[in-house]
Structures are given as C-alpha cells and as structure tokens.
Amino acid sequence: MKEKTLILIAIICIVVGLPGLYFASQFVKIDDPRILSSIAGKVVGINEKEKITIINVKMDSSIPVVSFDNIRIQKGDRVNIKGSLEVYKGKLEFVADRIERK
C-alpha cells in the first residue's frame, strides 16, 4: 500500500473509532455482576490498628481484606466476605462491607 493510503485509513479509524468508543462507554454499568463482590477462604493473618483491621484471606491466592468495623474472627477461621475490590496505593485490596464465619 502507498503511504497516503495508510494515512487515510488511520485518520478514518480515528474519526470513527473515538466517537464509537465514547458511545459504547455509555452502556457500561458500574454495578456489573462480573465485578468481584464477595470472597470466601481461610483467614491466614490479622493486623488490627486503631480504626482499621486488615485480614489476609487465603483462597487460591491471598488478598488483603480491609474492614472498618470491629470484628471477631481468628486466624484459621473460614469466612465469607461481601464488599468490593479496590486499589489503594497501587495495590489491590478487598474492602469488606460484611464478614461472616462459615
């Protein structure tokens, strides 16, 4: 292909693609059920601070769970946790809304 043809194709893709992406983004919902909203596993570590508790839960891999409530669990307990997956200081963590023992 000639250089002018490639440039023309690139410009057409930009002009059509950007509005197409904007239009498609209007149909994305934040409460998409595919987003992680609960986890279950074994408590492998607890770090209690003044106003926050960080729990490490072992599933297939381990993930920190943050709770702002007073909780009564111990290392080794099996738990079901409902909440949301978030990024804090560049790392993934699960912020708990509700923690239940199994």
PyMOL commands that set and color helices and strands:
alter all, ss='L'
color gray80, all
select helices_A, chain A and resi 3-25
alter helices_A, ss='H'
color red, helices_A
select strands_A, chain A and resi 38-48+53-58+62-67+78-88+91-101
alter strands_A, ss='S'
color yellow, strands_A
deselect
rebuild
show_as cartoon
